[in-house]
């Protein structure tokens, strides 16, 4: 892959639990997948559903890898 090519935010099929959104975000930002999953759950609990809506939107809008 060309190193000067822009990175794309893609859902992961290989490391998905539900929709692959957290795994895709972890790959894009070079983070641990489990850390992103835990932060997503915490955000969903404390945002009164806003993070859940954002997750669902990302699931629909992010293309598969």
For each residue, the residues with C-beta under 8 A, 3 or more apart:
1: 5
2: 5
3:
4:
5: 1 2
6:
7: 28
8: 63
9: 24 25 28 62
10: 24 27 28 62 63 64 65
11: 16 19 20 21 23 24 58 59 62 63 64 65
12: 15 16 20 23 24 27 65
13: 16 20 64 65
14: 23 65
15: 12 20 23 26 27 33
16: 11 12 13 19 20 23
17: 22 23 37
18: 21 59
19: 11 16 55 58 59
20: 11 12 13 15 16 23 24 59 62 64 65
21: 11 18 24 25 40 55 58 59 62
22: 17 25 26 33 36 37 40
23: 11 12 14 15 16 17 20 26 27 33 36
24: 9 10 11 12 20 21 27 28 62 65
25: 9 21 22 28 29 31 36 58
26: 15 22 23 29 30 31 32 33 35 36
27: 10 12 15 23 24 30 33 65
28: 7 9 10 24 25
29: 25 26 36
30: 26 27
31: 25 26 35 36
32: 26 35 36
33: 15 22 23 26 27 36 37
34: 37 38
35: 26 31 32 38 39
36: 22 23 25 26 29 31 32 33 39 40
37: 17 22 33 34 40 41
38: 34 35 41 42
39: 35 36 42 43
40: 21 22 36 37 43 44 51 55
41: 37 38 44 45
42: 38 39 45 46
43: 39 40 46 47 51
44: 40 41 47 49 51 52 55
45: 41 42
46: 42 43
47: 43 44 50 51 52
48:
49: 44 52 53
50: 47 53 54
51: 40 43 44 47 54 55
52: 44 47 49 55 56
53: 49 50 56 57
54: 50 51 57 58
55: 19 21 40 44 51 52 58 59
56: 52 53 59 60
57: 53 54 60 61
58: 11 19 21 25 54 55 61 62
59: 11 18 19 20 21 55 56 62
60: 56 57
61: 57 58
62: 9 10 11 20 21 24 58 59
63: 8 10 11
64: 10 11 13 20
65: 10 11 12 13 14 20 24 27
